[in-house]
């Protein structure tokens, strides 16, 4: 798998209209994203549709989207969010009409989830660069502290400090946002 620098370079080519660069990114990420989506969705067809829709959205919005950190992290976070949203919509569609009156909180829960998700993503983007990068590698790319230390050329203790700081700042920011709307 290529590093995020090559992803960013390819994305810049996509923004310039390169279909070849887009195909490279699609071929690189489509299979693992489909597997990842299956963690949230009940069947492979829904997973494939969700990933394809993400890539269609990326192509359609290529001029508005810029990535300063990990393109891969953005993809995985988007798939997680879109898969959960799609699953909730499918579940709601399977409910008989007479039961819908009993579920007024389902839409509220979804809205709260989306607001929380956006607040978390905004908070992560606001973290100091090295702290954010460490957090993304740990939580989104699922790397161990040792792998992160090697990749970033820092000690494991520094990784632990960055993760601790990130979690503290995220908790503080979310606490403020949720209790002071």
Helices and strands as residue ranges (DSSP letters): H 4-15, H 19-37, H 44-60, H 71-93, H 97-100, H 104-126, H 129-139, H 145-152, H 156-179
